[in-house]
Amino acid sequence: MATSSMKSIPMAIPSFSMCHKLELLKEGKSKGQEDHEGLSYEFQALTSLFSCWVRPWFQEMLDSLPKERGWRTRYLYLFQGFWCQAKEIQAIMSFQKHFQSLPNDVVLATIPKSGTTWLKALTFTILNRHRFDPVSSGTNHPLLTSNPHDLVPFFEYKLYANGDVPNLSSLASPRTFATHVPFGSLMDSIEKPGVKVVYLCRNPFDTFISSWHYINNIKSESVSPVLLDEAFDLYCRGVIGFGPFWEHMLGYWRESLKRPEKVLFLKYEDLKEDIETNLKKLSSFLGLPFTEEEERKGVVKAIADLCSFENLKKLEVNKSNKSIKNFENRFLFRKGEVSDWVNYLSPSQVERLSALVDDNIKSIPMAIPSFSMCHKPELLKEGKSKGQEDEGLSYEFQEMLDSLPKERGWRTRYLYLFQGFWCQAKEIQAIMSFQKHFQSLPNDVVLATIPKSGTTWLKALTFTILNRYRFDPVSSGTNHPLLTSNPHDLVPFFEYKLYANGDVPNLSSLASPRTFATHVPFGSFMDSIEKPGVKVVYLCRNPFDTFISSWHYINNIKSESVSPVLLDEAFDLYCRGVIGFGPFWEHMLGYWRESLKRPEKVFFLRYEDLKEDIETNLKKLASFLGLPFTEEEEQKGVVKAIADLCSFENLKKLEVNKSNKSIKNFENRFLFRKGEVSDWVNYLSPSQVERLLALVDDKLGGSGLTFRLS
């Protein structure tokens, strides 16, 4: 597969054999993993590396069921009239066989992403308010240290998961449980007099958008995001966990009309509009109405405040722990708003779902905003409208943009081909201002990279080397700027900071050597830095890892109104050169050739070399910058101290890099994902690897910038 020219490459890309059966990784879990991993011995016996065979009758039953592509797993199965995963079927069968209800049991029922967490919090607090006074319990209330899903367990995800049969005899009365199971599959288990069911319903528009976000947040990194259009089609065909949604809602709605003493039907939108009135209704239904004294004391308001979305979201237990399977609690709290759907659905999608609602559940009086409230959803569908994306650009500039070739952007609506490379409209504006106004000085240092090739790391290393006499990395303790400032604040970008929005900054007060950064290719950059003494450091990363890192980053920072970029789609754009400041091969070659021609002006570094031997490369970098390490510094451990201070692990754990924003409005935490070499083997299919290898060989072959396979 590799040509002789590629074997000479001084850049480490692991061999194709390291892919570890990429054909399996490409689809996420294999069928065996998805359907049968962790199933009880009653159902399975291990027979191969990746899959487990269940007992024949269960597998035969699964194979006999209608199935569709799942949102998160490979398949959803149509079981007892609703769609669910194999493991959910196993749990539901165990629940139906073994659960024995008691007269005071309370069961909370929802379809996923319709307010389940909120309902659990409210119900638990109401039922336990005499043990844990929401007014005076201070920091001792269980909700402050436990996620609602730990306090009110699911039948299918907790108690009967994996076919378990739990011992529920020790649970205090009233026992409180939760389920997503439709009423038809639940009713036989809760028919005992005195059992009460609370159902929370949310409008189908917001339920869909919330489900789509949640699935993409919790999915395995080896699985491509679910595209909004694809998810919407499945949803409208009823193919969603425990759907069709209309059957789910109607089952509980009809039972609430038939037996209002047994089933209380609540609406999410009503709770949002008037929480206290609905809390009183819920409390009365549960047989624990609020007394006049409690109302005067402010108990109802205290429960509403304690269980509010804003309060629950900020609690530490809901930021990092895991209460449902292996999914982080933080993904349970996104927006909690009514009508967020208007930011995502196109007019045709709104029309289709409105017709579906009208056909199937018009008997349920739900508060769904009218179509007129969409505020031109045809613009929202693409994310920002053209006017928003290019807001603040002059008419003349817009005319120039319209004359440029353009392609669909990874994060914005378009990328434009400007001076031979692809970039966003606002980047063009900044670059033009930079090219017109920037005046270099003899000692300037410019750090150049293509995005996601180690920019943050290079900034940290260079800043620390150049400023090591002001801030000793060995003895500065907690006073080093890197401990309180993100590297992007210490070494500003031309295009994102200094000349952003066409600004013309005053750089006269900057200390020498002034240090800047850019993603601009060398051809559009060289006239601005031709002055003798200006030094350029270029950091290059192998194109495989650069792509994967870019794909993750774009999907992390994108607006929530924009659909995730599918890996296959991004890969095709990347191989066609359509990526910010790409084509990647032109970007690399521009700096590579200049480093061969003028090594005293352009220093070409490789990410993989830094990872393999950081100290040797730090010495090279310091020497190029005109500040070589002295023998005394080396003996003192300065080189190692810089390497440690600027390491990925150290930078990632700093508070400033967890929450602040240094580039535009993008959170610093997204700058630190893995920082590994060869992470690409976990994502790319064999055909993609082959395509990219051929592209690298074709574009870089003969240049001397080649990659060796290790």
N, C-alpha and C positions, 0 to 999 in steps of 0.2 A: 504493500500500500504506500509506503514512504519512498520517495525517490532519493537518489544519492545526495542531492542538494539539501534535502530536508534533514538528513542525518547529521549535517555539520552545524546545525543550529545551536547557538549558545543560549537557548531558552528551554526550560524543562517542561515539556508536555508529556505526561505519563503515557505509556503504551496503550494501544487499543484494548489489549487483554485485561487492562485494569477496569474495564467498564462493568465487569461482574454481571453479565447477562442483562445488558441495557434494554433488550427487548421486553424484559419483565418490568424494569424500572420505569420505562416510558409510560406504561399504563397505570403506574402506581402499584398497588398490591395485586398479586396474582389471584386467580379465582379461588384457589385453596386458602390463601391468607384471608381474603375478604370474607368468604362465606363460613369458614370453618375454624379459623384460628381461635384457640381458647375454648372451643366447645367441650362439654363434659365428656368423660370417658364413655359414658352411655351412648354418645353420638359418634365417637371418632376413634381412629387408630392411625398413628403416624405411618406414612408409607414413602414419603419423598422429602427432598430438601425444602421445597417451598410450600407444599400443600398437605392437607390432612384429609383423609376420607372419613366421612361420617358413616354411621350405620346406614345400610342400604335403604331402609324404609324412609328415613328423613331426607336423604339425597333424592330418592325417587319422588317424594312429595314435592321438594323444591323444584325438581325438573319438570313436574307436571303443572306447576303454576305459571300463569302468564308473567312475563318479566319485561321490564324496560330498562334503559340505561339509567343508573342512579345519578343523583346530584353529587354525592360524595363517594359512594362505593360503586363498584362496577355495575351492580343490578339492584333494582327494587322489584319485589315480588308482589303480585296481587293475591293477598291472603285474607280470607273472610270478607272480601269486598273492598279492602283498602290496601294501599301500597306501603310496603315496609321492607327493611333489610332482613337478611337471613337470621342474624343474631336476635333481632327484635321478635321474629316469629318464635324462636326458641324460648325467649323469656315470656312471651304472651301465653304460649301453650302451658308453660309451667305455672304461671299465675292462674289461668283458667282452671287448671286441674287441682291446685292446692290451696288457693286463698280462701279463707273462711272469714267472712265479715262479722262484725259485732255491731250491736244496735246503735252505738254512738259514733261509729266511724264517719270520717269526713274525707271525701275524695275530690280533689281539684283536677278538673279536666280542661285541656286546651289542645288546639292544634299548634304545632311548633311555631315559635316566634310571634305569639299573639299576646304576650304579657305574662307568661308562666312564672317567671322569677318574681315579678311584682305581686302576683296573686298569692304566691307562697309566703312572701314576706308579710303581706297584710293579714292573711288568715292565721298564720302562726302567732303574730303579735296580738290579734284579737283574742284567740283562744287561750293564750298564756299571759294575758295582761295582769292577772291577779298574782302570778308568780314573779313576773318581770314587768313592773310598772313602767310604761313608756315615758311617763313624766319624770319620775324620780330615780330610775335605775342607773342613770349616768352612764359610765363606761362598762357597766356589768351586763347590759342587755345582750343576749346571744347573737342578735343580728349584727352587732358591732364586731364580732370575732368569727362568725360562721356565715357562710353563704347560704341563702334561703334553700338551695337544693340539698344542703346537708341537714337542714332542719325538717324538711318535708320531702321524704325520699320518693323517687319514681318507682313504680312497680317494675317497669320494663328495663330501666337502666341501672337500678341499684338492687332492689330486693330480690328480684327473680332473674337478674342478668345471668347469662351463661347456663340457664336452666336450674339455678339454685332454688332451694326450698328453705326460706328463712324461718327462724323461730321468732314469732312476733308476740309471744306471750308476755314479755317484759315491758312492752310499750305502754305508756301511761294513756289513760282515757281523757279526752277523745283521741283515738289514733287518727293521724292525718297523713294521707298519702296523695300521690299525684300520678297522672297518666296522660298520655296522648292518644290512647286507644279510643276509637269511635264507640258510641253508646251501644250499638248493636252487639259488639264483642265484649262489652263490659257488664251489661245489665244482669246477666245470670249470676254474676259474682257479688252483686251489691243489692240483691232483691230483699234482703232481710229488712224488716221494718226498723225505722230509726236511722238508717244509713242516709247520709246527706251528700249530694253532689253539687259542687259549684263549678259552673262552666263559664270561662271568660272567652268572649268572641271579639275579634279585631277585624276591621274592614279588610277585605281580601287584597286590596291594592297595597296597603302598607305591610300586610303579612307577607306578601310575595317579596317586596323589596328587602325587608328585614331578613327573610330566609335566604335570599340570594347573597346578601352581604355575609351572613353568618357562615354559610357553607364555604364560601371562598376564604374566610378567615381561619377556619379550623381545619381545612383540608391539609393533607400531607403535602410537603414541598415537592414531592415527586409527581404530584398530580397537577395537570394544567388547570387553571381557573375555569369555572363554568361561565360561559359567555351569557350576558343578560338575555339576548334574543333566544338562545337555546333554552335557557331556564324558563323563560316566559312561555314558550310553546309547550314544554312539559307541564307546567303549572296549569295552563288552560285546558290541557287534556286530562287533568286530574292527577298527573304523575308527580307527586310530592309526598314526602313522608307522612303517612296516616291520611292522605288524601284519597279521593277528591275532596277539596276543601268544602264544597257545597254540601256533600253528603255528611261530612263531619259536623258542620254547623247545624244542618237540619235535624240530625238525629237528636242532639241535645235540646234544640229549640222546641221540637214537637213534644218531647218528654216534659219540658218545663211548663208547657201549656196544659198538658194532660195531668201532671202531678207536681204542681208548684211547691208543695210542701217537701218534696224530695229533691227536685232539681231547680237550682237558682241560676238563671241565665243573665250574666252580666256582660256589659259592653265596655271594651277598652276606652273608647272615645268618651263614654259617659263618666268613667272614672277620672279621665283627664280633665273633663269640664267641671265636675263637681264631686271631688273625692269624698268629702265629709258626708254628704247625703248618701252616697253609695256605700260608705263604710257602715253607716247605721243600718242600712238595708241588709248588708252582709251579716252584720253582728246579730240582728234579729233572726235571720234565717238559721243561723248556727245555734240559736237557743240561748244566746248570751247578749241580749240587748244592752246598750249603754244606759246607765242610770242617769237621772238628772244631775246627781252629784258629780258623776264622771264627766258629763258634758260641761258643767261649770268649771271643773278642775282642768279642763283642756285636754282630756285623754284622747278624744277623737282627733283633734289637730296634731297632738303629739305622735299618734300612730301614723297619720298621713305624712308628717315631716320625717319621721324615722325611716319610713319605707319608701320615701320619694326616690325617684330615679337619680336625682342629683346627689342625694346623700349616700345611697348604696354604691354608686359608681366610684365615689372618692375613697371608700373604705379600703384599707390595705388588703384585707382578705379577698376583696373582689378585684384586685389588680393582678395578683400573681398566682394564687392557689388554683387547684383543679378540683371541681366537685362533680362534674359529669364526665364519665370515662376519663380520657386524658386531655380534655379540652380546657384551656385556660379560662378562668372566670371572667377575665377582662373582656372577652369576646361576647359575653352576655349583655354588655352595656354599650350600646352604640349611640343612639340618639333618643329613642323613646318618644318620638314626636308623632303627631297626627298629620297626615297629608304629605309626608316626605316623598311619597311616590311621584308627585308632580315634577320632581327634579330628574326623573329617570325615564318615565314611559313616554313613548311617541304617541301622537294622536291616534294612529291606527291601533296601537296596543291598548290605549284607553278605551277605544270604541269596542274592541274585541272583548275585553274583560267586562266592560259595562253590560254588553249584550249577554254575556255568560251569567253575570249576577242577576240580570233581569229575568233570564230564562229559568234559573234554578233556585234562587233564594229571595225573590222579591217579597215573599211573605214575612221575612225578617226585617223589622224596621231598624236598619243600621244607618249610622251617620257617615255616608260617603260623600265627600265634596263633589259639587257638580263639575261637569266637564269644563265649564267656563273658568274655573279656578286654576286651570293648568298653566296660565301665563305663557302662552306660546310654547307648549312642550316640544314642538318640532325643533326648537333651538336647544332646549335642555337635553334632548335625546343624544346629541353629539357632545355633550359636555358644555363648555362655554360656547356662546354664540360667536360668530365672526367678529361682531362688534366688541364683545367682551375680551376675546382672545387678543385682539389687536388694539385694545382700548388705549387712547393716549397717543396714537400714531397719527402723523400729519397726513393730509390728503395726498401730498406729493409722494410721501413715503409709501402710502398705501398703493398708489399707482405703480411704483417701482416693484412692490411685492407682487402685484397682480401680473407683472411681466415675467416673473421667475418660474421655472419648473417647480412643481410641488408634489409631495406625496403625503399620504396619511401619516400623522405623527404618532409617536409612541405614547406621548402624554398630552400633547396639544392636538388641535384638529389637524394642523399641517406642519410639515417640515419643508423649508424652501431651499433650493439649490443656489447658494450664494458664494461667488468666488470659488466655485468648484467643490464646495462642501455643504452638507445639510445642516440647517439650524432653524431655530424658531424665529418668529418675527422680531420679538423683543431682543433676542441675541444679536440679530443683524443691526438693529438700532444702536445697541451698545458698542458693537465692533466698529461701526462707522464712526462713532464719536471717538473711540480710542484711536483709530487710524488717523483721524484728523487732528487730534489735540495732544496726544501723549508725546512728551519730550523725554527721551531717555537720558540718564546720567552715566558716567563711566563705570561706576561701581554697582550699578543695578544688577539684581539677580532675578531671573524669571523662571518659574517652575512650570513646565508644560506637560500635559498629559491628555490622553483621550479619556472621557469620563469612565469611572469605575475601574481604573487601572492602578490605584494606589495613591491618589491625589492627597488625601487627608494624611496619610502616613508620610509622604514626601514633604509636605508642609511642616509637619511636626519635627521631622529629622533636621531639615534645613534651618528652621527657626532656632532650634536648640544648638546646632553647631555654630551658627553665626552670632548667637547671643550668649555663648557659654561663659564669657568673662563677666557679663552683667548678672547672669543667673547660672551659678555653678550647679550643674546637674547632680553633682555628688553631695553638696552640702546645703543646697537652697531649701531643703525640707519641703514644707507646705507652701512656700512662697514662689515657687516657679510658675510662670504664667500659664503653662500647659495644664496645670492642675485646676485652674479656674476659668480658662478660656479655650474654646474650641480652636483647633488649628486654622480653620477658615476665617476666624476673627483676627488671627495674628498675621496671616499672609493672605491679603485680600485678592479676589479675582478681579481682573479688568472688566470682564463682561457681566458679572453678576453683582458686583459691589460698586467699584469705582465709577464705571461709565454706564451703569444700568440706567435705563430710561433715557439714554442720551445725555446724561449728566456730564459736566466737565469739572472734575474735582481739583482742588488746590492741594498739590502734593509737596509744596515747598517745605512744609514742617516735618516731613518724614526723615527719620535718622538714616544715616548711611551705614551699611549698604541697604538701599531700599529693596524690599523683596515683594514680588508680585506673583500671581499665578494666572494661567490661562489654559483653555482647551482649544484655542484657535490653531489651525494647522500652520506650519512654518511659512508657507507661501504667502499667507495673508498677514503675517506677523513680522517678517524679516525687515521691511523698510523702517519699522518703528524702533528696532533695536540694533541698527547697524553701527551705532557709535562705538568706537573702540573701548574695550573694558567691560562692556555689558556681557554677562554670562547667562547661559541658558542650560537648565538641567531638565532632561526629558526622561520620564519613567515610562517604560513599556511593559505591558503585561500580555501573556499569551492570549490570542483572540478567543479561545474557547472559554476561559474563565471570565474574560472581560464581558463576553456576551451574557453569560448566566448572571453575573453580578449586576449588569445593566437591567436585565429583565426583572430581577427581584426588586431593584431599587425603584424602577418606574412604577411597578405595581404597588409598592409601599407608599409612594409619595403622591400618587395620582389623586385628583379630586374624587370624592365619593360619587359624584354624578357621572363619572366616566367608567365604562366597563373595563375590567382588567384586560391587559394585553395577553392573548393566548400565546403560549410558548412557540407553537408552530408558526404562527403569523409573525411574531417578532423575529424568529430565526430567518424566515424568508426575507424580511426587510433588511436584516443585518447582512445577509449574504449578498444582497443587492447594493449594499453600501449605505442604505437608508437608516442611519442612526445619528444622533447628535454629533456633529463635527466629523462624521465619516464621509466617505468610506474609510474604514479602519486602516486598510492597507496603505492608502495614500497618506494618511496621518502619520503612520509609523515611518514610512519611507522618506517623507520630507525631512524629519528630524534625523533619521539614520544617516542619510546621505550627507547632511550638513555636518554631522559629528565626524564623519570620515574626512570631509574636506577641511573642516576647521575645528579640530579637537580642542583647541584652546578656548573656543567660544561656546561650543555645544557639547555637553557631556551626556552620553546615552547610557542610562541605567536600566537594568531588568528587574522586575518585581521578584521573579523566581530566584535570582541571585541574591537579592536582599534577604529573602526568606531563608536561603540556605546558609549564607555566611554574612550576617549583618555587620559585624565589626570590620572585616576587610573592606567591605563596600563603603562603610562610613568613613574610613581613612581615605579612600579614593575621592569621595565626595568633598571632604574637608580640604584636601589638597587642591582639587579643582577650584574650589571657592577662594583659594588663596589663604586659607587658615588651617594649615596642616597641624595635626596633633603633635605636641612635643613628646619627647621620651618621658618627661616628668608626668605629663597628663596621662600617658598610657599606663605608667606605673601606678598612678593614683586611681586608675579605674574609670577615667572620664568617658572613654569610648563605650565601655559596658554600661555605664550609668545612662548615657544617652539612648543606647539601644533599649534598655529596660524601661526608661521613662516614656519612650515613644512607641513601645510595643502595642500591638493590637489589643492584647488582653488588658493592659493597664489603661489605655485610652478608653476602651469600651466601658470599664467599670466606674469611671469618673462621673460624678453627678452632672457636671456641665454637659456631658455628652449623652445624657439620658433624656433630657427634657427640653433644653433650650433650642433655639432656632438660629442658625448662623447663615444659611444660604436661603435667600428668599423667605418663604414661609414653611420650609421643610424641616421637620424635627431632626435634631442631631442624631438621635438614636438609630435612624435609618441609614446613617453612614457606616454603621458597624454591624455587619451581619456575620460573616465567618472569617474572611481574610485568609482563606486556605488556597493552596495550590491543588489543582485537579478536581475541584468540586463539580466540574462539568460532567464527570462520568456518571453522576447521579441523575442527570436530566436528558442528555442527548441520546437519540436513537442511533443505531448503527448507520443508517442512511444519512442522518444529519452529520455524524462524525466524518463519514466519507466525503460528503459534500464540502464541509469546511476544510478538511485536509487538502482536497483538490484545489480549493480556492486559494489557500495559503501558498501552495506550491506554484500555482499559476501566477499569482500577483507578486509574490516576494522572491520567487526562484531567480537565481542569478544576481540578486542584489547584495548578497553577503549577509543579509538579515534573514537567516533561516532558522528553523527550529529542529532541535534534535529530539528524537523519541527515546524515552528512557525506559 
